Structures are given as C-alpha cells and as structure tokens.
Amino acid sequence: SRAGPATGPPPHPQPMRRKNLEFEPLSTTALILEDRPPNLPAKSEEESQRHRQEYSEMVAGAKRREMKEAQKKKHQLKERYRQEENIANAMVIWNMEVLPNWESMRNTRRVRDLWWQGVPPSVRGKVWSLAIGNELNITPELYEIFLSRAKEKWRSFSETSSVNENEECGVSLADRESSLDLIKLDISRTFPSLYIFQKGGPYHDILHSVLGAYTCYRPDVGYVQGMSFIAAVLILNLEEADAFIAFANLLNKPCQMAFFRVDHDLMLKYFAAFEVFFEENLPRLFQHFQNNSLTPDFYLIDWIFTLYSKSLPLDVACRVWDVFCRDGEEALFRTGLGILRLYQDVLLQMDFIHSAQFLSRLPENTPAHALFSCIANTQMISNNRRWNQVRNTYIYIFISGNETGNDVECITSTRFLKKSSRSFIISSNS
C-alpha cells in the first residue's frame, strides 16, 4: 500500500493440468475424442483413429464391468432369497416336527442333516438349550439367588481398599478373579464391533449378571478370561435365566471344565489326540508345524476357550456351535482341523511367528461354505478308532524330580506345566 498500485501486465495464468483419465469418471473419457486447443498442433488422422479406437475399448470395458457387477449382484440376491427360503422351510420343520418330538427325532439322519445346514436363528436358542441339557438342575430362581450374592460381593469389593484386606478376610483367588473389575475389563473386549455388550449397550448388564452369578455358583472355577464370549453368544439367543442355565451346564462338560480349570494332564490328552488326527488328515502341514515347533496349545486354547466365537465371524461361529451341540467335543477339534485345512496353503508359507499370529487372528471374511466343506472332508477315524477312543488311548504320567534312565521322551508341549514336573505321553498299546 505504501508503494502504490502495482503497474505492468498481470501475471500469466498457469495452464491447468488435465487429470489422469484413468482416475476420472467414465463420462470424461469422451475428452479423448476432442480436438486439441488452437495453440497446439492438430491431431493427425492416424492419431484421431487411434483415439476413437481407445475410446471404444474404454466404453466396452466399462460395459463389461457393469454387466459383471450386475450379474454378481443378481447372483447374490438370488442366493440370499434361496437361503431365506431354506431357513423358512427349516424353521417350519424344527417348530412343527422336531422340537415337539425332540427325544425321538434329535438323532435321526434327517435332523442331523438339518443341523449341519445350520439351525434357523429363531429356534437356535431353544435347540441349543435342549442339546446342552440341564444336568445340574439349575432353575431361574437359583440363578436369582446367585445373582444376588454376586451383587453383594461386588458391593463388598468396592468397599475394600486393598487386596491385602481381602486376603485377611479370607477371600480366595477365585473370588478375587470374579471381581467386578476383571469381569468389566473382559466385557469391554467382547464383540467390540457390535457395540452391544460394552457399557451403555443393551446387553452389557445382562452379560455382567450372568458372569457374576456363575462365579458365585462355581467359586472353584471362578471367572476365566474368555468366558464372556461364550456367555455373550448364549445371551444373543436365549433369555437371561435360560442363558445362565445353558452357560453353567456347557462349562460343566468335560472338555470345557478341563480347559477352564487348566487341568494340565487332561489338556495334554486332548492335544495329543488332536495331533493324531492332524497328522493323518494334513501330513504336510503337520510336519511343517513340527519343524517350526508350533504345538497345538499355541492356537487351540483360545479356540476352545471361546468355542471359536472370538476367532470366526459370529454367523460362522454359530454354525460351529450348531455342530458342537450335535456332535459334542469332537466337533470342536474337527473344526480346528477344518480351519487348518482351509488355510493350509497359506500356513505352509509361514514361519512360527507368522503362523501363530495368523491362527490367533483369522481373516474376518472366513467363508462359511468353504470352511464347512473342509470340516466335512476331515476324517475323525484313526485305525478304526473314533475321537473318544483315541483320546482315551493316552496315559499321562507326571514325574517329579531328576531324570532317570527309564524316562520316556516327552512328545508334546509342556509349556503350561510347573517346572517341578515333567509330562510324558505313552500309548496304552505300547
């Protein structure tokens, strides 16, 4: 302003640079047919012809992509209609024929096939509840009693200033593990993408109540991380009291109790039986894991703790639960082998660290059809022996102290065992 108005010609405007046509909308591809500005050399006939051909190819390619996308959407829509129709038909069969005659029909070939195809969501909770059973004879009134005890215990914990005071009052380790803080922490990490179990969500308080009541019902087990996923799946399919009844009975099954109570010898028995079928079904991958010292405990523990509800997409995990309710614990280990079969080619290219990381966090888009095809192709018979027979073949001997000349070489992982013991596996046929 001190120098006065500027003199001289205005600055020359910078020429606008045209964007790369590959990233432009389809309509701008027609610019290739336009003549050049007057200040540039005109196109030759050969160049114009080439541009017209390129434009025609662009349009044809765009049409092919649009048709392919339209066919894909049409196929997906048709498949969805087919699935909805199958679910509706299956729901009628479950409601009208199977559930009223549960005991006589549950093990028929027809019902087992329906189970394998997936139980309709509207009857899934009822089917699971019947399949799990209620051997513990828990009633809704009993649930309310233990829920009241849990609430009282949480109030007492909140009034306690330190862990030392708890110990002086005779509070056990299981009681401390059932504290509000630990359950709160695990609930916040339960299906975080759904935003329904976190604080303020519609199922937060219900999940909190079921887990708290269980820790009072089974103080010898207490609360173990991973239980929240099992309880959450049941809550999504059952009423609160029914979910607790199914939860307590499910965790009372031998396999779940062995893992949640960290029963080392039983856990190793399950791992050893799993490796028998692993080697027979997937010998290349089994040897690859052996070479990399990747033992089943690195991936099976998390799968069994959460019944695959943390590792697989929720809809796929529910279908795994369907088969688990039908076939029992064998289905859990068969599913594990199905996952390994599905991703065998990928895992064969990985080392120990990457394999362990991959199996602990499976792809979010794991396809149900491909997975269940792999599960179906997994044979659970070894030398004419089924899962339970193979599992019971192994005897575990825990020997304390120094090694002796008669020691049997350990053939499985012992990472969970105390340093004062050694684990050995020998076949009862040896």
C-alpha positions as CSV (number, residue, x, y, z in Angstrom):
1,S,0.0,0.0,0.0
2,R,2.9,2.3,0.6
3,A,4.3,1.7,-2.9
4,G,1.0,2.5,-4.5
5,P,-0.9,0.4,-7.1
6,A,1.1,-2.2,-9.0
7,T,2.0,-1.4,-12.6
8,G,2.7,-3.6,-15.5
9,P,0.9,-6.5,-17.2
10,P,-1.0,-9.0,-15.0
11,P,0.8,-12.3,-14.2
12,H,0.4,-15.0,-16.8
13,P,-2.1,-17.6,-15.6
14,Q,-0.7,-21.1,-15.0
15,P,-2.0,-23.6,-17.6
16,M,-4.4,-26.1,-16.0
17,R,-3.1,-29.6,-16.0
18,R,-5.6,-32.3,-17.0
19,K,-6.0,-35.1,-14.5
20,N,-5.1,-38.6,-15.4
21,L,-8.1,-40.0,-17.3
22,E,-7.7,-43.4,-15.6
23,F,-9.0,-42.0,-12.4
24,E,-11.7,-39.8,-13.9
25,P,-15.4,-40.8,-14.1
26,L,-16.4,-42.7,-17.2
27,S,-18.1,-39.6,-18.8
28,T,-14.7,-37.7,-19.1
29,T,-13.2,-40.5,-21.2
30,A,-15.0,-38.8,-24.1
31,L,-12.5,-36.0,-23.9
32,I,-10.1,-38.2,-25.9
33,L,-12.2,-37.6,-29.0
34,E,-12.0,-33.8,-28.7
35,D,-9.6,-31.8,-30.9
36,R,-6.6,-30.1,-29.4
37,P,-6.7,-26.4,-28.4
38,P,-5.9,-24.0,-31.3
39,N,-2.4,-23.2,-29.9
40,L,-1.4,-26.9,-30.2
41,P,-0.7,-28.9,-33.3
42,A,-3.8,-30.6,-34.7
43,K,-4.2,-34.4,-34.5
44,S,-3.3,-36.4,-37.5
45,E,-5.9,-38.7,-39.0
46,E,-4.0,-41.7,-37.7
47,E,-3.9,-40.3,-34.1
48,S,-7.6,-39.5,-34.3
49,Q,-8.4,-43.0,-35.4
50,R,-6.3,-44.5,-32.6
51,H,-8.1,-42.3,-30.0
52,R,-11.5,-43.4,-31.4
53,Q,-10.5,-47.0,-31.0
54,E,-9.2,-46.4,-27.5
55,Y,-12.4,-44.7,-26.6
56,S,-14.5,-47.6,-27.9
57,E,-12.4,-50.0,-25.9
58,M,-12.9,-47.9,-22.8
59,V,-16.6,-47.9,-23.2
60,A,-16.7,-51.6,-24.0
61,G,-14.6,-52.4,-20.9
62,A,-16.8,-50.3,-18.7
63,K,-19.9,-52.1,-20.0
64,R,-18.3,-55.4,-19.3
65,R,-17.5,-54.4,-15.8
66,E,-21.0,-53.1,-15.3
67,M,-22.6,-56.3,-16.6
68,K,-20.3,-58.4,-14.5
69,E,-21.1,-56.4,-11.4
70,A,-24.8,-56.6,-12.2
71,Q,-24.6,-60.4,-12.7
72,K,-22.7,-60.7,-9.4
73,K,-25.4,-58.7,-7.5
74,K,-28.1,-60.7,-9.2
75,H,-26.4,-64.0,-8.1
76,Q,-26.0,-62.7,-4.6
77,L,-29.7,-61.6,-4.4
78,K,-30.8,-65.0,-5.7
79,E,-28.6,-66.8,-3.2
80,R,-30.0,-64.7,-0.4
81,Y,-33.5,-65.4,-1.5
82,R,-32.6,-69.1,-1.6
83,Q,-31.1,-69.1,1.9
84,E,-34.1,-67.2,3.3
85,E,-36.5,-69.7,1.7
86,N,-34.4,-72.6,3.1
87,I,-34.4,-71.0,6.6
88,A,-38.1,-70.5,6.4
89,N,-38.7,-74.1,5.4
90,A,-36.3,-75.4,8.0
91,M,-37.9,-73.3,10.7
92,V,-41.3,-74.9,10.0
93,I,-39.8,-78.4,10.2
94,W,-38.0,-77.5,13.5
95,N,-41.1,-76.0,15.1
96,M,-43.7,-78.4,13.8
97,E,-41.9,-81.7,13.8
98,V,-38.5,-81.7,15.6
99,L,-39.0,-79.7,18.8
100,P,-42.3,-81.3,19.8
101,N,-40.7,-84.8,19.3
102,W,-37.2,-83.9,20.4
103,E,-36.0,-87.1,22.1
104,S,-37.2,-89.4,19.3
105,M,-36.1,-87.2,16.4
106,R,-32.9,-85.5,17.5
107,N,-30.6,-88.3,16.3
108,T,-32.3,-89.1,13.1
109,R,-30.5,-88.7,9.8
110,R,-32.9,-86.0,8.6
111,V,-32.5,-83.9,11.7
112,R,-28.7,-84.3,11.7
113,D,-28.6,-83.0,8.1
114,L,-30.8,-80.1,9.1
115,W,-28.4,-79.4,12.0
116,W,-25.4,-79.4,9.7
117,Q,-27.0,-76.9,7.3
118,G,-27.4,-74.5,10.2
119,V,-30.2,-74.1,12.8
120,P,-32.5,-71.2,11.9
121,P,-31.8,-68.2,14.2
122,S,-35.4,-68.1,15.5
123,V,-35.1,-71.6,17.0
124,R,-31.4,-71.8,17.6
125,G,-31.6,-70.9,21.3
126,K,-34.2,-73.5,22.0
127,V,-32.3,-76.2,20.1
128,W,-29.1,-75.3,21.9
129,S,-30.8,-75.4,25.3
130,L,-32.2,-78.8,24.6
131,A,-29.0,-80.2,23.2
132,I,-26.9,-78.9,26.1
133,G,-29.4,-80.1,28.7
134,N,-29.7,-79.2,32.4
135,E,-27.9,-82.0,34.2
136,L,-27.2,-79.5,37.0
137,N,-30.9,-78.9,37.6
138,I,-30.5,-75.2,37.7
139,T,-33.7,-73.2,38.0
140,P,-34.4,-69.5,37.3
141,E,-34.9,-69.0,41.0
142,L,-31.4,-70.4,41.7
143,Y,-30.0,-68.0,39.2
144,E,-31.6,-65.1,41.0
145,I,-30.1,-66.3,44.3
146,F,-26.5,-66.4,42.9
147,L,-27.0,-63.1,41.1
148,S,-27.9,-61.5,44.4
149,R,-24.8,-63.0,46.0
150,A,-22.7,-61.6,43.2
151,K,-24.1,-58.1,43.6
152,E,-23.5,-58.3,47.3
153,K,-19.9,-59.5,46.7
154,W,-19.3,-56.7,44.2
155,R,-20.5,-54.1,46.8
156,S,-18.1,-55.6,49.4
157,F,-15.2,-55.5,46.9
158,S,-15.9,-51.8,46.1
159,E,-15.7,-51.0,49.8
160,T,-12.5,-52.9,50.2
161,S,-9.4,-50.6,50.0
162,S,-6.8,-53.2,49.0
163,V,-6.1,-56.8,48.1
164,N,-4.4,-57.3,51.4
165,E,-7.6,-56.6,53.2
166,N,-9.4,-59.1,51.0
167,E,-6.8,-61.7,51.9
168,E,-7.1,-61.0,55.6
169,C,-10.8,-61.6,55.3
170,G,-10.2,-65.0,53.7
171,V,-11.1,-64.1,50.1
172,S,-9.8,-66.8,47.8
173,L,-8.1,-66.4,44.5
174,A,-11.2,-67.5,42.6
175,D,-13.2,-64.8,44.5
176,R,-10.7,-62.1,43.6
177,E,-10.8,-63.2,40.0
178,S,-14.5,-62.8,39.9
179,S,-14.2,-59.2,41.0
180,L,-16.1,-56.5,39.2
181,D,-13.0,-55.0,37.7
182,L,-11.9,-58.2,35.9
183,I,-15.3,-59.0,34.5
184,K,-15.7,-55.4,33.5
185,L,-12.5,-55.5,31.6
186,D,-13.4,-58.6,29.7
187,I,-16.9,-57.5,28.9
188,S,-15.5,-54.3,27.2
189,R,-13.5,-56.6,24.9
190,T,-16.4,-58.9,24.0
191,F,-17.5,-58.5,20.4
192,P,-16.4,-54.8,20.4
193,S,-17.6,-54.3,16.8
194,L,-21.2,-54.9,17.8
195,Y,-21.3,-52.2,20.4
196,I,-24.0,-54.1,22.4
197,F,-22.0,-55.6,25.3
198,Q,-19.9,-52.5,26.1
199,K,-21.0,-50.1,28.9
200,G,-24.2,-48.4,27.8
201,G,-25.1,-51.2,25.3
202,P,-28.4,-53.1,25.6
203,Y,-26.7,-56.4,26.7
204,H,-24.0,-55.0,29.0
205,D,-25.8,-55.5,32.3
206,I,-27.2,-59.0,31.3
207,L,-23.7,-60.3,30.4
208,H,-22.3,-58.8,33.6
209,S,-25.0,-60.5,35.7
210,V,-24.6,-63.9,34.0
211,L,-20.8,-63.9,34.5
212,G,-21.1,-62.7,38.1
213,A,-23.7,-65.3,39.0
214,Y,-21.6,-68.0,37.6
215,T,-18.5,-67.1,39.7
216,C,-20.7,-67.4,42.8
217,Y,-22.2,-70.6,41.6
218,R,-18.8,-72.2,40.8
219,P,-16.2,-70.4,43.0
220,D,-13.8,-73.4,42.4
221,V,-13.7,-72.3,38.8
222,G,-14.2,-68.6,39.2
223,Y,-14.1,-66.2,36.3
224,V,-11.7,-67.1,33.5
225,Q,-11.0,-64.7,30.6
226,G,-12.8,-66.0,27.5
227,M,-16.0,-67.0,29.3
228,S,-17.5,-63.7,28.3
229,F,-17.6,-64.7,24.6
230,I,-19.5,-68.0,25.4
231,A,-22.0,-66.2,27.7
232,A,-22.5,-63.4,25.1
233,V,-23.4,-65.9,22.3
234,L,-25.9,-67.6,24.6
235,I,-27.4,-64.2,25.6
236,L,-27.9,-63.3,21.9
237,N,-30.0,-66.5,21.5
238,L,-31.7,-67.0,24.9
239,E,-33.4,-65.2,27.7
240,E,-31.2,-64.2,30.7
241,A,-32.0,-67.0,33.1
242,D,-32.0,-69.6,30.3
243,A,-28.6,-68.3,29.1
244,F,-27.2,-68.8,32.6
245,I,-28.6,-72.3,32.8
246,A,-27.1,-73.2,29.4
247,F,-23.8,-71.5,30.3
248,A,-23.3,-73.3,33.6
249,N,-24.2,-76.7,32.0
250,L,-22.0,-76.1,29.0
251,L,-19.0,-75.2,31.1
252,N,-19.6,-78.4,33.1
253,K,-18.8,-80.6,30.1
254,P,-15.5,-82.5,30.5
255,C,-13.7,-80.7,27.7
256,Q,-14.7,-77.2,28.9
257,M,-14.0,-78.0,32.5
258,A,-10.5,-79.3,31.7
259,F,-9.6,-76.1,29.9
260,F,-11.2,-73.6,32.2
261,R,-9.8,-75.3,35.3
262,V,-6.4,-75.6,33.5
263,D,-6.2,-79.3,34.1
264,H,-2.8,-79.9,32.6
265,D,-2.9,-83.7,32.2
266,L,-6.4,-83.6,30.6
267,M,-5.4,-80.7,28.3
268,L,-2.4,-82.6,27.1
269,K,-4.6,-85.6,26.5
270,Y,-6.8,-83.5,24.2
271,F,-3.7,-82.1,22.4
272,A,-2.2,-85.5,21.8
273,A,-5.5,-86.9,20.4
274,F,-5.8,-83.8,18.2
275,E,-2.3,-84.3,16.8
276,V,-3.1,-87.9,15.8
277,F,-5.9,-86.7,13.5
278,F,-3.9,-83.7,12.5
279,E,-1.1,-85.9,11.2
280,E,-3.4,-88.2,9.3
281,N,-5.6,-85.5,7.7
282,L,-2.9,-82.9,6.9
283,P,0.5,-84.6,7.0
284,R,2.4,-81.8,5.1
285,L,1.1,-79.1,7.4
286,F,1.7,-81.3,10.5
287,Q,5.3,-81.8,9.6
288,H,5.7,-78.1,8.8
289,F,4.3,-77.2,12.3
290,Q,6.6,-79.8,13.8
291,N,9.7,-78.3,12.0
292,N,8.7,-74.9,13.4
293,S,7.9,-76.2,16.9
294,L,4.3,-74.9,16.6
295,T,2.3,-77.1,19.0
296,P,-1.5,-77.2,19.4
297,D,-1.5,-75.2,22.6
298,F,-0.5,-72.0,20.7
299,Y,-3.8,-71.9,18.9
300,L,-6.2,-74.5,20.3
301,I,-6.5,-73.0,23.8
302,D,-8.0,-69.7,22.5
303,W,-10.3,-71.6,20.1
304,I,-11.6,-73.9,22.8
305,F,-11.9,-71.2,25.5
306,T,-14.3,-69.2,23.3
307,L,-15.7,-72.0,21.2
308,Y,-14.5,-70.2,18.1
309,S,-16.8,-67.2,18.8
310,K,-13.8,-64.9,19.1
311,S,-11.8,-66.3,16.1
312,L,-14.5,-66.7,13.5
313,P,-17.3,-64.4,12.2
314,L,-20.2,-64.6,14.5
315,D,-22.6,-66.2,12.0
316,V,-20.0,-68.8,11.1
317,A,-19.2,-69.4,14.8
318,C,-22.9,-70.0,15.5
319,R,-23.0,-72.7,12.8
320,V,-19.9,-74.3,14.6
321,W,-21.9,-74.2,17.8
322,D,-24.8,-76.0,15.9
323,V,-22.5,-78.9,15.1
324,F,-20.9,-78.8,18.5
325,C,-24.3,-79.2,20.1
326,R,-25.0,-82.1,17.8
327,D,-21.7,-84.0,18.0
328,G,-20.1,-82.9,21.2
329,E,-16.5,-82.1,21.9
330,E,-15.3,-83.9,18.8
331,A,-16.8,-81.2,16.6
332,L,-14.6,-78.6,18.3
333,F,-11.4,-80.4,17.3
334,R,-12.8,-81.3,13.9
335,T,-13.5,-77.6,13.3
336,G,-9.9,-76.8,14.2
337,L,-8.7,-79.2,11.6
338,G,-11.1,-77.7,9.1
339,I,-9.6,-74.3,9.7
340,L,-6.1,-75.7,9.2
341,R,-7.2,-77.4,6.0
342,L,-8.8,-74.2,4.7
343,Y,-5.7,-72.1,5.2
344,Q,-3.1,-74.9,4.7
345,D,-1.5,-73.3,1.6
346,V,-1.1,-70.0,3.4
347,L,0.3,-71.6,6.5
348,L,2.8,-73.7,4.6
349,Q,4.5,-70.4,3.5
350,M,4.7,-69.0,7.1
351,D,7.3,-69.4,9.8
352,F,6.5,-69.9,13.5
353,I,5.7,-66.3,14.4
354,H,3.5,-65.6,11.4
355,S,1.7,-68.9,11.7
356,A,0.9,-68.3,15.4
357,Q,-0.3,-64.7,14.7
358,F,-2.4,-65.8,11.7
359,L,-4.1,-68.6,13.7
360,S,-4.8,-66.3,16.7
361,R,-6.5,-63.7,14.4
362,L,-8.2,-65.5,11.5
363,P,-9.4,-63.5,8.5
364,E,-12.6,-61.7,9.1
365,N,-14.1,-62.9,5.9
366,T,-13.6,-66.6,6.5
367,P,-16.3,-68.1,4.2
368,A,-18.8,-70.5,5.9
369,H,-19.3,-72.7,2.8
370,A,-15.6,-73.3,2.3
371,L,-14.9,-73.9,6.0
372,F,-17.7,-76.4,6.4
373,S,-16.6,-78.1,3.2
374,C,-13.1,-78.5,4.8
375,I,-14.7,-79.7,8.0
376,A,-16.8,-82.3,6.1
377,N,-13.6,-83.6,4.4
378,T,-11.9,-84.1,7.7
379,Q,-11.9,-87.7,8.8
380,M,-12.2,-88.4,12.6
381,I,-11.3,-92.1,12.5
382,S,-7.8,-93.3,13.1
383,N,-7.1,-97.1,12.9
384,N,-10.8,-97.8,13.2
385,R,-10.9,-95.7,16.4
386,R,-13.1,-92.6,16.8
387,W,-12.2,-89.5,18.7
388,N,-13.1,-90.6,22.2
389,Q,-11.2,-93.9,21.8
390,V,-8.1,-92.1,20.5
391,R,-8.3,-89.6,23.3
392,N,-8.5,-92.3,26.0
393,T,-5.6,-94.2,24.4
394,Y,-3.1,-91.8,26.0
395,I,-1.8,-92.1,29.6
396,Y,-0.1,-89.1,31.2
397,I,2.5,-89.6,33.8
398,F,3.8,-86.7,35.8
399,I,7.3,-87.5,37.2
400,S,8.8,-85.1,39.7
401,G,12.5,-84.8,40.4
402,N,15.6,-85.5,38.3
403,E,15.6,-87.5,35.1
404,T,16.3,-91.2,35.2
405,G,17.4,-93.8,32.7
406,N,13.8,-95.1,32.5
407,D,12.3,-91.8,31.5
408,V,10.1,-91.8,28.4
409,E,10.8,-89.0,25.9
410,C,8.1,-86.3,26.0
411,I,6.4,-86.0,22.7
412,T,4.2,-82.9,23.2
413,S,4.3,-79.4,24.6
414,T,4.8,-78.9,28.3
415,R,4.8,-75.1,28.3
416,F,1.9,-75.0,30.8
417,L,3.5,-77.3,33.4
418,K,5.2,-76.3,36.6
419,K,9.0,-76.5,36.5
420,S,9.0,-79.1,39.2
421,S,7.2,-81.7,37.0
422,R,7.7,-83.3,33.6
423,S,5.0,-84.5,31.3
424,F,5.2,-87.7,29.4
425,I,2.8,-89.4,27.0
426,I,2.9,-93.1,26.3
427,S,0.4,-95.1,24.4
428,S,-1.5,-97.7,26.4
429,N,-0.9,-100.1,23.5
430,S,2.9,-99.9,23.9
